[in-house]
Amino acid sequence: MRRSSRSVVAALCLLTLIGAALLAGPAESQAPRSGGTLKVMHREDTPQGFAVHETATISTVWPSSPCFNNLVYFDPFKPKESVDTIIGELAEKWSWQDNYRNLVFFLRKDVKWHDGKPFTSKDVKFTFDMVREAPGAEGKLRLNPRKDWYANVDAIEAPDPYTVVFRLKRPQPSLLVMMASGYSPVYAAHIPPAQYRMTCVGTGPFKLKEWKHGEYIDYVKNPDYFVKGRPYLDGLRYVIVKERGTRTAALQAGQLDVAMAGETTKAAAEQIKAAVPKIVVTPVATNVTDNIIMNVKKPPFDNPKVRLAVSYAIDRRALIQAVHQGAASLGSAMSPYGVWALPEKELLALPGYGKTADMKAQAKKLLAEAGITPQNPLKVEMVTRNIAVYVDMASFVINELKQVGIEASLKQIETAQWHAMATRGDYQIGANLTGLGPDDPDANFYENYGCGSPRNYSGYCNEQVQKLIDAQSQELDPKKRLALIAQIQKKLEDDAGRPVLGWRLDYFTVWPHVKNMVPHQSIFNFGRFQEVWRE
C-alpha cells in the first residue's frame, strides 16, 4: 500500500473487521435461524426501478440486489474486497486463457428465473451484449452508464447452454472484478429490458412481491433458490423515507432494522448510539467521492483556467471537518481505503491539496487571468441532487467559491432527472457524488474519465490520459501498473477533469438481532441478503 496514511487505513480496516464480527454475532454459539422479515431503510423511490444496468446510483442497486445474481460476486462475509474474495454465483467456476485475453465461465445447471424458466448461457450473452452495445445485440438500454467497462470485449460466445466465453481485444485482468460488482447482474433474455424499470424477474434469493411507489418495496423468499437452505429470511421490506431526520428517528425507534448503505453520517450514528447503546454501528468505507463536475463544452468552464481555479478554491480538509465531522479522507481519483491511491505526500503537490491560503491565492490569480475578480464576479448555477448528503456538500462548495469571486446559486434536481441531465450536459457546474462499484482503476477511469463515456459528465477528454488508461488496463506487472495509475491520477487533478474533494465513510447501523450483515468497503456490493438472518 503506497501512502503515508497506512496507519489510518489499517485502523479503518480493523474497525470494519471488528464491526463485521459484532454484526455476525458469536458464531460458535449461534446457528443461523430461518424465518422473519427485515425492514430496510431506503432514502427515495428507486429512480430506474430495478433496471440496474441503466442506473448510476445506490438508490437503484440497494433495493434491487436481492432480486438478482451475478456470474461472480464479492464474498458477503469478507468486507475488504479484492480479486481474491470473488466467489461464484451463476458461474460454478471460471478460467482465464491466452494470457488474460479469454475469460471462460462454466455455469450452474440448477438455476431458474423467478417465472420458472431455466437460466442458460443465452441470458449471459444477452445481458452483456446489450451492455456493451454489440452489433446485433437483442436488448437495448435507455441509459448505459457502464458501456465502457466492456469496450475491450470483442465477442461473447455461448457454445453450449452452460458455457460462456468472453473474448477480449487485449489482456484485461480487471474484467472479472468489474463483473463481481453489484452493478453487473444478469438479466433474463426473455424479459424486455424496459420491463425492469417497473418489475423484477431475476434468479436471486428473493422474489419481488410488490412495489408501492413512494412507500415500500416488498420481497418474499425464493423457494426455488439454487443455494440450498438460503435465504434464511422469509422476506424484506424496503421502507422509503425521504426526509433524513425521519429516517434516523425510525431507525433509532426500531421501526427499521437495517440502515441504507451509505446513508448514516457520523453525527446520526452518534445520536442513535447514545439513545440505543446496544445498536451495532460499523464505520466502513463507501467507495464514494465528493467531486465537482464542470461542463467543458460550455462557458465559462470551457476555459481550463476557470476549471483549475475551482479546484484550487475548495478547502478539502475544511469540507471533511465541516460536512463529514471528520468522517472522510483526502484522496484523488482512487480510494485511500483501497490499494491504488496516491501517497499523501504526492497529494500535497496537487491543486487544492496544499495550504489553504496558498490555494485560494492561486485560484484568484487564475480567475483574474480569465477576467474574473471579486469586483467582477462570475455568476453560475450549481446543480446537485435533491438528497441531503448532496446538498450538504454543495452548500459548503458554494461558500468556498464565493471567497474567490465565483457566485453560485443552488439548483436541486430530482434523482429521476439527474443522470439524464448530467449525461446530456444540461448544466454548467455540479456538486456530485460518484460511487464506484469495485475498487478498480478500469471501472473508475473508463466510466468517469474516458473520452465519450456516458458517465463522463464533464465531457473531459485527454488523448494522452486515454492512452495511459489503456496501458494500465493491460499491464500485468503490478508495480508497473501502480506507477501508471499514479501518473493518471496526477494528470486528472492537474487538468481538473473532475476534482475530487474527499472519500466518504459510512456508519452502517443495524439492530443487534440482524445477523451476518457484513458491510463492505463499497456500498454497492453487499446488498444480496442471502446469508442474513434474524435472531
C-alpha positions as CSV (number, residue, x, y, z in Angstrom):
1,M,0.0,0.0,0.0
2,R,1.7,3.2,-1.2
3,R,0.9,6.1,1.2
4,S,1.9,7.7,4.4
5,S,-1.5,7.2,5.9
6,R,-1.2,3.4,6.1
7,S,-1.9,3.5,9.8
8,V,-5.2,5.3,9.2
9,V,-6.3,2.8,6.6
10,A,-5.2,-0.1,8.8
11,A,-7.3,1.3,11.7
12,L,-10.3,1.6,9.4
13,C,-9.9,-1.9,8.2
14,L,-9.6,-3.1,11.8
15,L,-12.9,-1.2,12.6
16,T,-14.5,-2.9,9.7
17,L,-13.4,-6.3,10.8
18,I,-14.5,-5.7,14.4
19,G,-17.8,-4.3,13.3
20,A,-18.4,-7.3,11.0
21,A,-17.7,-9.7,13.8
22,L,-20.2,-7.8,16.0
23,L,-22.8,-7.9,13.3
24,A,-22.4,-11.7,12.8
25,G,-22.6,-12.4,16.5
26,P,-20.8,-15.2,18.3
27,A,-20.8,-17.8,15.5
28,E,-19.6,-20.6,17.8
29,S,-22.9,-20.4,19.9
30,Q,-25.4,-19.2,17.3
31,A,-26.5,-21.2,14.4
32,P,-28.5,-19.3,11.7
33,R,-32.2,-19.5,12.0
34,S,-34.8,-19.3,9.3
35,G,-37.8,-17.0,9.2
36,G,-38.7,-13.5,9.8
37,T,-38.8,-10.3,7.8
38,L,-36.5,-7.3,8.0
39,K,-37.4,-3.7,7.4
40,V,-34.6,-2.0,5.5
41,M,-34.1,1.8,5.1
42,H,-34.4,3.4,1.7
43,R,-34.0,7.1,1.0
44,E,-36.1,7.6,-2.1
45,D,-38.3,5.8,-4.7
46,T,-35.9,3.8,-6.8
47,P,-35.4,6.1,-9.8
48,Q,-34.8,3.5,-12.5
49,G,-37.0,0.8,-10.9
50,F,-34.9,-2.4,-10.9
51,A,-33.0,-1.6,-14.1
52,V,-29.6,-1.8,-12.6
53,H,-27.8,-1.6,-16.0
54,E,-29.5,1.7,-16.6
55,T,-28.6,3.3,-13.3
56,A,-25.6,5.0,-11.7
57,T,-27.0,5.2,-8.1
58,I,-27.1,3.1,-5.0
59,S,-30.8,4.1,-4.8
60,T,-31.5,1.5,-7.5
61,V,-28.7,-1.0,-6.7
62,W,-29.5,-1.3,-3.0
63,P,-33.2,-2.4,-3.3
64,S,-32.6,-4.4,-6.5
65,S,-29.7,-6.6,-5.3
66,P,-31.9,-9.3,-3.6
67,C,-33.7,-10.0,-6.9
68,F,-30.6,-10.7,-8.9
69,N,-27.4,-12.7,-9.2
70,N,-24.1,-12.1,-11.0
71,L,-21.9,-14.6,-12.7
72,V,-19.5,-13.8,-9.8
73,Y,-19.8,-11.7,-6.7
74,F,-17.7,-10.5,-3.8
75,D,-17.9,-12.9,-0.8
76,P,-20.5,-11.4,1.5
77,F,-18.5,-12.3,4.6
78,K,-15.3,-10.5,3.6
79,P,-15.5,-6.7,4.0
80,K,-12.2,-6.0,2.2
81,E,-12.9,-6.7,-1.5
82,S,-10.3,-7.9,-4.0
83,V,-10.0,-10.4,-6.8
84,D,-9.2,-13.0,-4.1
85,T,-12.6,-12.5,-2.4
86,I,-14.6,-13.2,-5.6
87,I,-16.9,-16.2,-5.4
88,G,-19.2,-17.9,-8.0
89,E,-22.9,-17.2,-8.2
90,L,-24.4,-18.2,-11.5
91,A,-20.9,-19.4,-12.5
92,E,-19.7,-22.6,-10.8
93,K,-16.1,-21.9,-12.0
94,W,-14.2,-19.7,-14.4
95,S,-10.9,-19.7,-16.2
96,W,-8.6,-17.1,-17.8
97,Q,-7.0,-18.3,-21.0
98,D,-4.5,-16.9,-23.5
99,N,-2.8,-14.6,-21.1
100,Y,-6.0,-12.8,-19.9
101,R,-7.4,-12.5,-23.4
102,N,-10.3,-15.0,-23.0
103,L,-12.4,-15.5,-19.9
104,V,-14.5,-18.7,-19.8
105,F,-17.4,-19.2,-17.4
106,F,-18.9,-22.6,-16.6
107,L,-22.5,-22.1,-15.4
108,R,-24.7,-23.7,-12.8
109,K,-27.3,-26.1,-14.3
110,D,-29.9,-25.8,-11.4
111,V,-30.9,-22.2,-11.7
112,K,-34.4,-20.9,-12.6
113,W,-35.7,-17.4,-13.2
114,H,-38.4,-16.3,-10.8
115,D,-41.0,-17.1,-13.5
116,G,-39.8,-20.7,-13.7
117,K,-37.9,-20.5,-16.9
118,P,-34.4,-22.1,-16.9
119,F,-31.3,-19.9,-16.8
120,T,-28.7,-20.6,-19.6
121,S,-25.8,-19.1,-21.3
122,K,-28.2,-17.3,-23.6
123,D,-29.1,-15.0,-20.7
124,V,-25.5,-14.1,-20.1
125,K,-24.8,-13.3,-23.7
126,F,-28.0,-11.3,-24.0
127,T,-27.1,-9.2,-20.9
128,F,-23.5,-8.3,-21.8
129,D,-24.0,-7.9,-25.5
130,M,-26.7,-5.4,-24.5
131,V,-24.5,-3.5,-22.1
132,R,-21.5,-3.3,-24.5
133,E,-23.9,-2.3,-27.3
134,A,-22.6,-5.1,-29.6
135,P,-23.7,-5.1,-33.2
136,G,-26.8,-7.3,-33.4
137,A,-27.5,-7.1,-29.6
138,E,-31.1,-8.2,-28.9
139,G,-31.5,-5.8,-26.0
140,K,-31.2,-2.1,-25.8
141,L,-30.8,0.2,-22.8
142,R,-32.2,3.8,-22.4
143,L,-29.2,4.9,-20.3
144,N,-26.0,2.9,-20.3
145,P,-23.5,4.3,-17.7
146,R,-21.1,1.4,-17.8
147,K,-20.9,0.7,-21.5
148,D,-17.1,1.4,-21.4
149,W,-16.5,-1.3,-18.8
150,Y,-16.9,-3.7,-21.6
151,A,-15.3,-1.8,-24.5
152,N,-12.5,-4.3,-24.6
153,V,-14.8,-7.3,-25.2
154,D,-14.6,-8.3,-28.8
155,A,-17.1,-11.1,-28.7
156,I,-19.2,-13.2,-26.4
157,E,-19.8,-16.8,-27.3
158,A,-22.2,-19.3,-25.9
159,P,-21.0,-22.6,-27.3
160,D,-23.5,-24.6,-25.2
161,P,-26.2,-23.8,-22.6
162,Y,-23.8,-23.8,-19.7
163,T,-20.6,-22.3,-21.1
164,V,-19.9,-18.6,-21.9
165,V,-16.7,-17.2,-23.4
166,F,-15.7,-13.5,-23.3
167,R,-13.1,-12.9,-26.0
168,L,-11.1,-9.7,-25.4
169,K,-9.2,-7.5,-27.8
170,R,-6.3,-7.3,-25.4
171,P,-5.5,-8.6,-21.9
172,Q,-7.7,-7.1,-19.1
173,P,-7.5,-8.9,-15.8
174,S,-9.8,-6.3,-14.2
175,L,-12.8,-7.5,-16.2
176,L,-13.5,-10.2,-13.6
177,V,-13.5,-7.6,-10.8
178,M,-16.0,-5.4,-12.6
179,M,-18.3,-8.4,-13.2
180,A,-18.3,-9.0,-9.4
181,S,-19.9,-5.6,-8.8
182,G,-23.5,-5.1,-7.7
183,Y,-23.7,-3.1,-11.0
184,S,-23.3,-6.3,-13.0
185,P,-26.3,-8.6,-12.6
186,V,-27.5,-11.0,-15.3
187,Y,-30.9,-10.1,-16.9
188,A,-33.3,-12.7,-18.4
189,A,-33.1,-12.8,-22.2
190,H,-36.9,-13.5,-22.4
191,I,-37.8,-10.2,-20.5
192,P,-37.7,-6.9,-22.3
193,P,-35.1,-4.7,-20.6
194,A,-37.5,-1.8,-20.3
195,Q,-39.7,-4.1,-18.0
196,Y,-37.0,-3.9,-15.3
197,R,-37.9,-0.3,-14.8
198,M,-41.3,-1.5,-13.4
199,T,-40.7,-5.0,-12.0
200,C,-38.0,-7.6,-11.5
201,V,-37.6,-11.1,-12.8
202,G,-34.3,-12.4,-11.5
203,T,-32.7,-15.6,-10.2
204,G,-31.9,-14.1,-6.8
205,P,-32.7,-15.2,-3.3
206,F,-35.8,-13.0,-3.1
207,K,-38.8,-12.5,-5.4
208,L,-40.5,-9.2,-5.8
209,K,-43.9,-9.2,-4.3
210,E,-45.0,-5.6,-4.5
211,W,-43.6,-2.1,-5.2
212,K,-45.9,0.6,-3.8
213,H,-44.4,3.7,-5.3
214,G,-43.1,6.2,-2.7
215,E,-43.9,3.8,0.2
216,Y,-42.2,0.4,0.1
217,I,-40.7,-2.5,-1.9
218,D,-41.7,-6.0,-0.6
219,Y,-39.7,-9.2,-1.3
220,V,-40.6,-12.8,-0.4
221,K,-38.2,-15.7,-0.1
222,N,-37.5,-17.5,-3.4
223,P,-38.4,-21.2,-2.6
224,D,-36.5,-22.4,-5.7
225,Y,-33.3,-20.6,-5.0
226,F,-30.3,-22.6,-6.2
227,V,-28.4,-22.3,-2.9
228,K,-30.0,-24.9,-0.7
229,G,-31.2,-23.5,2.7
230,R,-31.0,-19.9,1.5
231,P,-32.2,-17.3,2.1
232,Y,-32.8,-17.6,5.8
233,L,-35.3,-14.7,5.8
234,D,-38.9,-15.0,4.8
235,G,-38.9,-11.5,3.4
236,L,-37.6,-8.0,3.1
237,R,-39.4,-4.7,3.1
238,Y,-37.6,-1.6,1.9
239,V,-39.3,1.4,3.6
240,I,-39.0,4.6,1.6
241,V,-38.4,7.6,3.8
242,K,-37.3,10.7,2.0
243,E,-36.5,13.0,5.0
244,R,-33.2,12.4,6.6
245,G,-34.2,13.2,10.2
246,T,-37.3,10.9,9.9
247,R,-35.1,8.1,8.7
248,T,-32.8,8.5,11.6
249,A,-35.7,8.6,14.1
250,A,-37.3,5.5,12.5
251,L,-34.0,3.5,12.8
252,Q,-33.5,4.7,16.4
253,A,-37.1,3.7,17.3
254,G,-36.7,0.2,15.9
255,Q,-39.2,0.9,13.1
256,L,-36.3,0.0,10.7
257,D,-33.9,-2.9,11.3
258,V,-31.2,-2.0,8.8
259,A,-29.9,1.3,7.6
260,M,-29.4,2.1,4.0
261,A,-25.8,1.6,2.8
262,G,-24.1,5.0,2.7
263,E,-26.8,7.0,4.4
264,T,-25.7,7.1,8.1
265,T,-23.5,10.0,8.9
266,K,-21.2,10.1,11.9
267,A,-23.5,12.6,13.6
268,A,-26.6,10.4,13.0
269,A,-24.7,7.3,14.2
270,E,-23.6,9.1,17.4
271,Q,-27.2,10.2,18.1
272,I,-28.6,6.7,17.6
273,K,-25.9,5.0,19.6
274,A,-26.4,7.4,22.5
275,A,-30.1,6.7,22.6
276,V,-29.8,2.9,21.9
277,P,-26.3,1.7,23.2
278,K,-26.9,-1.9,22.1
279,I,-27.3,-0.9,18.4
280,V,-24.4,-2.0,16.2
281,V,-22.6,0.7,14.2
282,T,-19.7,-0.1,11.8
283,P,-17.5,2.6,10.4
284,V,-16.7,1.5,6.9
285,A,-15.6,2.9,3.5
286,T,-18.2,3.6,0.9
287,N,-16.2,3.8,-2.3
288,V,-18.0,7.1,-2.9
289,T,-16.3,10.5,-3.6
290,D,-17.5,14.1,-3.2
291,N,-16.5,15.7,-6.5
292,I,-17.1,18.6,-8.8
293,I,-18.3,18.2,-12.4
294,M,-17.8,21.1,-14.8
295,N,-19.1,21.1,-18.4
296,V,-16.0,21.6,-20.5
297,K,-18.2,22.2,-23.6
298,K,-19.9,25.4,-22.2
299,P,-18.6,28.7,-21.0
300,P,-17.1,29.5,-18.6
301,F,-15.8,26.0,-17.9
302,D,-14.5,25.5,-21.4
303,N,-11.6,27.7,-20.0
304,P,-9.1,25.4,-18.3
305,K,-8.0,28.2,-16.0
306,V,-11.5,28.6,-14.6
307,R,-11.9,24.8,-14.0
308,L,-8.5,24.7,-12.3
309,A,-9.4,27.8,-10.2
310,V,-12.5,25.9,-8.9
311,S,-10.3,23.1,-7.8
312,Y,-7.8,25.4,-6.0
313,A,-10.6,27.3,-4.3
314,I,-12.1,24.4,-2.3
315,D,-10.6,23.6,1.0
316,R,-10.9,19.9,1.1
317,R,-9.8,19.5,4.7
318,A,-12.3,22.0,5.9
319,L,-15.0,20.2,3.9
320,I,-14.1,16.9,5.6
321,Q,-14.4,18.5,9.0
322,A,-17.5,20.7,8.4
323,V,-19.6,18.4,6.3
324,H,-18.5,15.0,7.5
325,Q,-17.3,15.7,11.0
326,G,-14.0,14.1,10.1
327,A,-15.6,11.0,8.6
328,A,-13.9,11.2,5.2
329,S,-10.4,11.1,3.9
330,L,-8.3,13.0,1.4
331,G,-7.7,11.3,-1.9
332,S,-7.6,11.8,-5.6
333,A,-9.3,9.5,-8.2
334,M,-8.6,6.2,-6.4
335,S,-9.8,5.4,-2.9
336,P,-7.4,5.9,0.0
337,Y,-9.1,2.8,1.6
338,G,-8.0,0.6,-1.3
339,V,-4.7,-0.3,-2.9
340,W,-4.4,2.2,-5.8
341,A,-4.3,5.6,-4.0
342,L,-1.6,8.2,-4.3
343,P,0.6,8.6,-1.2
344,E,-0.4,11.6,0.9
345,K,2.9,13.4,0.2
346,E,2.2,13.3,-3.5
347,L,-1.3,14.7,-3.0
348,L,0.1,17.8,-1.4
349,A,1.6,18.9,-4.7
350,L,-1.8,18.8,-6.5
351,P,-4.3,21.6,-7.0
352,G,-6.4,22.2,-3.8
353,Y,-4.4,19.9,-1.5
354,G,-1.8,22.4,-0.3
355,K,-2.0,25.2,2.3
356,T,-5.5,26.9,2.2
357,A,-4.2,30.5,1.8
358,D,-1.9,29.5,-1.0
359,M,-4.6,27.5,-2.8
360,K,-7.1,30.4,-2.5
361,A,-4.5,32.9,-3.8
362,Q,-3.8,30.6,-6.8
363,A,-7.5,30.4,-7.5
364,K,-7.8,34.2,-7.6
365,K,-4.8,34.5,-9.8
366,L,-6.2,32.1,-12.4
367,L,-9.6,33.7,-12.3
368,A,-8.0,37.1,-12.7
369,E,-6.2,35.8,-15.8
370,A,-9.6,34.8,-17.1
371,G,-11.1,38.3,-16.3
372,I,-12.9,37.3,-13.1
373,T,-12.4,39.2,-9.9
374,P,-14.4,39.9,-6.7
375,Q,-15.4,43.2,-8.3
376,N,-16.4,41.4,-11.5
377,P,-17.6,38.0,-10.1
378,L,-18.6,35.0,-12.2
379,K,-22.2,34.0,-11.7
380,V,-23.1,30.4,-12.3
381,E,-25.8,27.9,-11.4
382,M,-24.6,24.9,-9.4
383,V,-26.8,21.8,-9.7
384,T,-26.9,18.9,-7.3
385,R,-29.3,16.0,-6.5
386,N,-32.2,16.7,-4.1
387,I,-30.7,14.4,-1.4
388,A,-29.4,15.7,1.9
389,V,-25.9,14.3,1.5
390,Y,-25.6,16.1,-1.8
391,V,-27.0,19.4,-0.6
392,D,-24.7,19.4,2.5
393,M,-21.6,19.3,0.2
394,A,-23.0,21.7,-2.4
395,S,-23.7,24.3,0.2
396,F,-20.1,24.2,1.5
397,V,-18.7,24.4,-2.0
398,I,-20.8,27.5,-2.9
399,N,-19.4,29.3,0.1
400,E,-15.8,28.4,-0.9
401,L,-16.3,29.6,-4.4
402,K,-17.7,32.9,-3.2
403,Q,-14.4,33.6,-1.4
404,V,-12.5,33.7,-4.7
405,G,-15.1,35.6,-6.9
406,I,-17.5,32.9,-8.1
407,E,-21.1,33.4,-7.1
408,A,-23.1,30.2,-7.4
409,S,-26.8,29.7,-6.9
410,L,-28.0,26.2,-6.0
411,K,-30.5,24.2,-8.1
412,Q,-31.7,20.9,-6.7
413,I,-32.5,18.1,-9.2
414,E,-34.7,15.1,-8.5
415,T,-32.8,11.8,-9.0
416,A,-35.0,10.6,-11.8
417,Q,-33.8,13.6,-13.9
418,W,-30.3,13.9,-12.5
419,H,-28.4,11.3,-14.5
420,A,-30.1,12.1,-17.8
421,M,-29.4,15.8,-17.3
422,A,-25.8,15.2,-16.5
423,T,-25.3,12.8,-19.4
424,R,-26.8,15.3,-21.8
425,G,-24.6,18.1,-20.4
426,D,-27.5,20.3,-19.5
427,Y,-25.6,22.2,-16.7
428,Q,-22.7,24.4,-16.0
429,I,-21.2,23.1,-12.8
430,G,-22.4,20.5,-10.3
431,A,-21.7,19.2,-6.8
432,N,-21.7,15.5,-7.3
433,L,-21.2,12.1,-5.5
434,T,-19.6,9.4,-7.6
435,G,-19.8,5.8,-6.4
436,L,-17.5,3.1,-7.8
437,G,-18.8,-0.5,-7.9
438,P,-15.5,-2.1,-7.3
439,D,-12.2,-0.6,-6.2
440,D,-10.6,-0.9,-9.5
441,P,-8.9,1.6,-11.9
442,D,-10.6,0.2,-15.0
443,A,-14.1,0.6,-13.5
444,N,-13.3,4.2,-12.5
445,F,-11.2,5.5,-15.3
446,Y,-13.2,4.2,-18.2
447,E,-16.6,5.1,-16.7
448,N,-15.8,8.6,-15.3
449,Y,-12.9,9.9,-17.3
450,G,-12.8,8.0,-20.6
451,C,-13.4,10.1,-23.8
452,G,-17.0,9.7,-24.8
453,S,-18.1,7.6,-21.8
454,P,-21.8,8.2,-21.0
455,R,-20.9,8.8,-17.3
456,N,-18.1,11.2,-18.1
457,Y,-20.4,14.0,-17.2
458,S,-17.9,16.8,-17.6
459,G,-17.0,15.8,-21.2
460,Y,-13.3,15.8,-20.2
461,C,-11.1,14.1,-22.8
462,N,-7.4,13.9,-22.9
463,E,-5.9,11.6,-25.5
464,Q,-2.7,11.2,-23.5
465,V,-4.6,10.2,-20.4
466,Q,-6.8,7.8,-22.5
467,K,-3.6,6.0,-23.8
468,L,-2.4,5.7,-20.2
469,I,-5.7,4.3,-19.1
470,D,-5.5,1.6,-21.8
471,A,-1.9,0.9,-20.9
472,Q,-2.6,0.3,-17.2
473,S,-5.6,-1.8,-18.0
474,Q,-3.5,-4.4,-19.9
475,E,-0.3,-4.1,-17.7
476,L,0.2,-7.5,-16.0
477,D,3.2,-6.3,-13.8
478,P,1.6,-5.0,-10.5
479,K,4.4,-2.4,-9.9
480,K,4.3,-1.1,-13.4
481,R,0.5,-0.8,-13.3
482,L,0.6,1.0,-10.0
483,A,3.1,3.6,-11.4
484,L,0.8,4.2,-14.4
485,I,-2.2,4.6,-12.2
486,A,-0.3,7.2,-10.1
487,Q,0.6,9.1,-13.2
488,I,-3.1,9.1,-14.4
489,Q,-4.3,10.4,-11.0
490,K,-1.9,13.3,-11.0
491,K,-2.8,14.3,-14.6
492,L,-6.5,14.2,-13.8
493,E,-6.1,16.6,-10.9
494,D,-3.8,18.9,-12.8
495,D,-6.4,19.0,-15.6
496,A,-9.3,19.5,-13.1
497,G,-11.0,16.7,-15.0
498,R,-13.4,16.0,-12.1
499,P,-11.8,17.4,-8.9
500,V,-12.2,15.0,-6.0
501,L,-12.9,16.6,-2.7
502,G,-12.9,13.6,-0.4
503,W,-13.8,9.9,0.1
504,R,-16.7,9.3,2.4
505,L,-17.2,6.9,5.3
506,D,-20.5,5.3,6.2
507,Y,-21.5,4.5,9.8
508,F,-23.5,1.4,8.8
509,T,-26.1,0.7,11.5
510,V,-28.2,-2.3,12.3
511,W,-30.1,-3.6,15.3
512,P,-28.4,-6.5,17.1
513,H,-31.0,-9.1,16.0
514,V,-29.7,-8.7,12.4
515,K,-27.0,-11.3,11.9
516,N,-24.5,-11.9,9.0
517,M,-25.0,-8.4,7.6
518,V,-21.4,-7.6,6.9
519,P,-20.8,-4.1,5.3
520,H,-18.1,-3.9,2.6
521,Q,-15.7,-1.2,1.6
522,S,-18.0,-0.5,-1.3
523,I,-21.7,0.1,-0.6
524,F,-22.7,-1.4,-4.0
525,N,-21.6,-4.9,-3.4
526,F,-23.2,-6.4,-0.2
527,G,-26.9,-6.0,-0.6
528,R,-27.9,-9.5,-1.6
529,F,-29.2,-10.5,1.9
530,Q,-28.7,-14.2,1.0
531,E,-26.8,-15.0,4.2
532,V,-28.6,-12.6,6.6
533,W,-30.8,-14.0,9.3
534,R,-32.9,-12.6,12.1
535,E,-32.4,-13.7,15.7
